[in-house]
């Protein structure tokens, strides 16, 4: 592939990752109740939701969400290479890789609960798995915030003010607000991150910003 084709492919991967991840989460939650379990779920509600086996829709949604998460890594590596070189690129790729790994592990835990639902899983074990899953989910916020910093700083330096400024702003929001409100405003950081991925995918298809010419002394 030439560079232009590569850019279109990986930009498309970024948009696809957002669509697949969000669509998969919605389908999984609509198809069954296990993907809605949180640390705040009451014991009675937990037992009720675990009594029912997961539906086909739950598995379709789970697979779609996993696929979207893996595709994100392809976009992230491309974006880091496009925006930076050296240490910033390395930090961004490392953060994106860690984000993907933790997210996949978190989703696998919820899928394990879904698999055991209706087949005799105890509420104690289920609550432990849900708690570990939610702690991993919160951890992903800080990992994608680090990725945004690594992508945003060189983007600003290169004159890409919109995606660079948005990346740094979302990262700051995540670092400051997310720890204060895990179940409320903090959840918005993930949605803002997905919006940034979609916007950056489109923006990075465009040419580099034109730099002002520096006059050469006679």
C-alpha positions as CSV (number, residue, x, y, z in Angstrom):
1,X,0.0,0.0,0.0
2,X,1.1,3.6,-0.6
3,X,1.1,6.2,2.2
4,X,-2.3,7.6,1.2
5,X,-4.0,4.2,1.2
6,X,-2.4,3.3,4.5
7,X,-3.7,6.6,6.0
8,X,-7.2,5.8,4.8
9,X,-7.1,2.3,6.1
10,X,-5.9,3.2,9.6
11,X,-8.2,6.3,9.8
12,X,-11.1,3.9,8.9
13,X,-9.8,1.6,11.7
14,X,-10.1,4.4,14.2
15,X,-13.7,5.2,13.2
16,X,-14.6,1.5,13.1
17,X,-13.2,0.9,16.6
18,X,-15.5,3.6,18.0
19,X,-18.5,2.2,16.2
20,X,-17.9,-1.4,17.0
21,X,-17.0,-0.7,20.7
22,X,-20.1,1.4,21.4
23,X,-22.4,-0.8,19.3
24,X,-21.1,-4.0,20.9
25,X,-21.6,-2.6,24.5
26,X,-25.1,-1.5,23.7
27,X,-26.0,-4.9,22.1
28,X,-24.5,-6.8,25.0
29,X,-26.4,-4.8,27.6
30,X,-29.7,-5.0,25.8
31,X,-29.2,-8.8,25.2
32,X,-28.6,-9.6,28.9
33,X,-28.2,-8.1,32.3
34,X,-24.7,-9.4,33.2
35,X,-22.9,-6.6,31.3
36,X,-24.8,-4.0,33.4
37,X,-23.5,-5.3,36.8
38,X,-21.4,-2.9,38.9
39,X,-20.0,-2.8,42.4
40,X,-23.1,-0.9,43.4
41,X,-25.5,-3.7,42.2
42,X,-27.5,-5.0,45.2
43,X,-27.2,-8.7,46.2
44,X,-30.8,-9.4,45.2
45,X,-30.4,-7.8,41.8
46,X,-27.1,-9.7,41.3
47,X,-28.7,-13.0,42.1
48,X,-31.6,-12.2,39.8
49,X,-29.4,-11.3,36.8
50,X,-27.1,-14.4,37.4
51,X,-30.1,-16.7,37.3
52,X,-30.6,-16.2,33.6
53,X,-28.3,-17.6,30.9
54,X,-26.7,-15.1,28.5
55,X,-28.5,-14.7,25.2
56,X,-27.0,-14.9,21.7
57,X,-27.3,-11.1,21.5
58,X,-25.0,-10.9,24.6
59,X,-22.3,-12.9,22.8
60,X,-22.6,-10.9,19.6
61,X,-22.2,-7.7,21.5
62,X,-19.3,-9.0,23.5
63,X,-17.5,-10.2,20.4
64,X,-18.1,-6.9,18.6
65,X,-16.8,-4.9,21.6
66,X,-13.7,-7.0,21.8
67,X,-13.1,-6.5,18.0
68,X,-13.5,-2.8,18.3
69,X,-11.0,-2.7,21.2
70,X,-8.3,-4.6,19.2
71,X,-8.9,-2.4,16.1
72,X,-8.2,0.7,18.2
73,X,-4.6,-0.4,18.8
74,X,-4.1,-0.4,15.0
75,X,-5.3,3.2,14.8
76,X,-3.4,4.3,17.9
77,X,0.0,3.1,16.6
78,X,-0.7,4.8,13.3
79,X,-1.7,8.0,15.0
80,X,1.4,8.0,17.2
81,X,3.6,7.6,14.1
82,X,1.9,10.3,12.3
83,X,2.0,12.8,15.1
84,X,5.3,12.2,16.8
85,X,8.7,10.6,16.7
86,X,11.0,9.4,19.4
87,X,9.9,9.4,23.1
88,X,6.4,10.8,22.6
89,X,5.6,8.2,20.0
90,X,7.0,5.4,22.2
91,X,5.0,6.6,25.2
92,X,1.8,6.8,23.2
93,X,2.2,3.3,21.7
94,X,3.0,1.9,25.1
95,X,-0.1,3.5,26.7
96,X,-2.3,2.4,23.9
97,X,-1.0,-1.2,24.1
98,X,-1.6,-1.2,27.9
99,X,-5.1,0.3,27.4
100,X,-6.0,-2.4,24.9
101,X,-4.6,-5.2,27.1
102,X,-6.4,-4.1,30.3
103,X,-9.7,-3.4,28.4
104,X,-9.6,-6.9,26.8
105,X,-8.9,-8.5,30.2
106,X,-11.8,-6.5,31.7
107,X,-14.2,-7.6,29.0
108,X,-13.0,-11.2,29.4
109,X,-14.0,-11.1,33.0
110,X,-17.5,-9.9,32.2
111,X,-17.8,-12.6,29.5
112,X,-16.8,-15.2,32.1
113,X,-19.6,-14.0,34.3
114,X,-22.0,-14.1,31.3
115,X,-20.8,-17.6,30.5
116,X,-21.5,-18.8,34.1
117,X,-24.9,-17.0,34.4
118,X,-27.6,-19.5,34.7
119,X,-25.1,-22.3,35.4
120,X,-24.6,-22.0,39.1
121,X,-22.2,-19.1,39.8
122,X,-22.3,-17.8,43.3
123,X,-23.0,-14.2,44.1
124,X,-19.8,-13.9,46.2
125,X,-17.6,-15.0,43.3
126,X,-19.6,-12.9,40.8
127,X,-19.3,-9.8,43.0
128,X,-15.5,-10.3,43.2
129,X,-15.2,-10.6,39.4
130,X,-17.4,-7.5,38.9
131,X,-15.3,-5.5,41.4
132,X,-12.0,-6.5,39.6
133,X,-13.6,-5.7,36.2
134,X,-14.7,-2.3,37.4
135,X,-11.3,-1.5,38.8
136,X,-9.7,-2.4,35.5
137,X,-12.3,-0.3,33.6
138,X,-11.3,2.7,35.8
139,X,-7.6,2.0,35.1
140,X,-8.2,2.3,31.4
141,X,-9.2,5.9,31.9
142,X,-5.8,6.8,33.1
143,X,-4.1,4.8,30.3
144,X,-6.0,6.4,27.5
145,X,-5.4,9.8,29.2
146,X,-1.7,9.1,29.0
147,X,-2.1,8.2,25.4
148,X,-3.9,11.4,24.7
149,X,-1.1,13.4,26.3
150,X,1.5,11.6,24.2
151,X,-0.5,12.4,21.1
152,X,-1.7,15.8,22.0
153,X,1.6,17.5,22.9
154,X,3.4,16.8,19.6
155,X,0.2,17.6,17.7
156,X,0.2,21.1,19.3
157,X,3.9,21.4,18.4
158,X,3.1,20.5,14.8
159,X,0.4,23.1,14.6
160,X,-2.6,20.7,14.8
161,X,-4.3,22.9,17.4
162,X,-7.8,21.2,17.3
163,X,-6.9,17.6,17.9
164,X,-3.9,18.5,20.0
165,X,-5.8,20.9,22.3
166,X,-8.7,18.5,22.5
167,X,-6.4,15.6,23.5
168,X,-4.8,17.5,26.3
169,X,-8.1,18.9,27.5
170,X,-9.7,15.5,27.7
171,X,-6.6,14.0,29.4
172,X,-6.7,16.8,32.0
173,X,-10.5,16.3,32.5
174,X,-9.9,12.6,33.0
175,X,-7.0,13.0,35.5
176,X,-8.8,15.6,37.5
177,X,-12.5,14.7,37.4
178,X,-12.6,10.9,36.9
179,X,-11.1,10.1,40.4
180,X,-13.7,12.4,42.0
181,X,-16.8,10.9,40.3
182,X,-16.3,7.3,39.0
183,X,-20.0,6.7,38.5
184,X,-21.0,10.1,37.3
185,X,-19.2,12.8,35.4
186,X,-16.1,10.6,35.3
187,X,-17.9,8.2,32.8
188,X,-18.0,11.0,30.3
189,X,-14.2,10.9,29.9
190,X,-14.6,7.6,28.0
191,X,-17.2,9.1,25.6
192,X,-15.0,12.1,25.0
193,X,-12.1,9.8,24.2
194,X,-14.2,8.0,21.6
195,X,-15.2,11.3,20.1
196,X,-11.5,12.3,19.9
197,X,-10.6,9.1,18.1
198,X,-13.3,9.7,15.5
199,X,-12.3,13.3,15.0
200,X,-8.5,12.5,14.9
201,X,-9.1,9.8,12.4
202,X,-10.6,12.3,10.0
203,X,-8.2,15.1,10.8
204,X,-5.1,13.0,10.3
205,X,-6.2,12.2,6.7
206,X,-5.5,15.9,5.9
207,X,-2.1,17.2,5.0
208,X,0.2,18.6,7.6
209,X,-0.6,22.2,8.5
210,X,1.2,24.7,6.4
211,X,4.1,26.4,8.2
212,X,5.0,30.0,7.8
213,X,8.0,30.5,5.5
214,X,11.1,31.8,7.3
215,X,12.8,34.6,5.3
216,X,16.4,33.8,4.3
217,X,18.8,36.8,4.8
218,X,20.3,38.1,1.6
